[in-house]
Amino acid sequence: MGNLTNKAQWVDTSGNKIHAHGGCIQKFGDWYYWYGENRMDDIYVSCYRSKDLTIWEYRNNILTIHSKTEAVKYETDLMLVRDKDGDYGPVHELNLNRVDPFNKVNIERPKVVYNEKTKKYVMWAHFENGVNYSCARACVASCDTPDGDFVFHGSFSPLGNMSRDCTLFKDDDGTCYFISNARDNMDMMIYKLTEDYLSVEKVVNKIFVSQNREAPVVFKHNNLYYMLTSFCSGWEPNQCMYSYAKSLDGEWKQLEKCADEITYDTQPAFSITLDGGQILYFGDHWSGGEYFSSSYVVLPLEFYNDNSIDFKYVNSFNIENGKYLIKED
Ligand code: DGJ
């Protein structure tokens, strides 16, 4: 098992830098799978796996410009390409290949869940045309295995809404929700997904209206649903805030601050609940100008009797037998 230092450049078992930004970790069987953005070359999303959450083995680039595409029965466009006049428009093309040298799209904040009914691993992410952030769509992909080649099912505007920073939350009863900001990042939407997790069934809530929250992270603790979010400031860090509710469609408490005013120079990516019950905050330590040297920060969340939460900065840590351990420098 290895000690990890927050904000350092973490490498996989082959010594290569881990590119899994804005992602998520899920435990499938005995393995933790870490999915995240990898913008190198022709790659969109990479997958690593680990038994202990500290030693990561590269598995696959699960979504690339060469990924297979397959339309689903729902309204999705498989590609946005630039036409000869330089305009962007939806084109129903069965490939995700680079159509022109400028047209590698942006796939951000990929999240993966397993659907017990269809036995598919389903990914949702934020889709942009690669030139600007005006597209504001969600996109979906799926695979039969956690680290296989995912099939891209296209991008769309959930129920007509803009959709940028996003996450998935799978509840204890198997119902899955897509949480994404809408109306030019003004509001946060909570959508219930269809049973196959491939589309949106309905809006269950619209929260933080006109508060410009992004980078949503949702988890459950003591029968309460918590959401961490950041404010919108591009790659620059800002104050993380949290809210909670008794149900996803219920009333969410007023946003409260946690961590410091720049969230220790991070932005929320996801959380993970360890087998022992501890919940960890995973943040991206963005290197805006040099995106490819962005790194990660993992910190244990603290819960108080009045349901408030917080987290403090720790330089180095280890995870042993399902417990986060602070390491003295
Ligand atoms: C902040 C978002 O949270 C990131 O995922 C990314 O979209 C950057 N903005 C881009 O500026």
Boltz pocket constraint, residues with backbone or C-beta under 6 A from the ligand:
constraints:
  - pocket:
      binder: B
      contacts: [[A, 22], [A, 108], [A, 109], [A, 165], [A, 214], [A, 215], [A, 233], [A, 234], [A, 235], [A, 267]]
      max_distance: 6.0
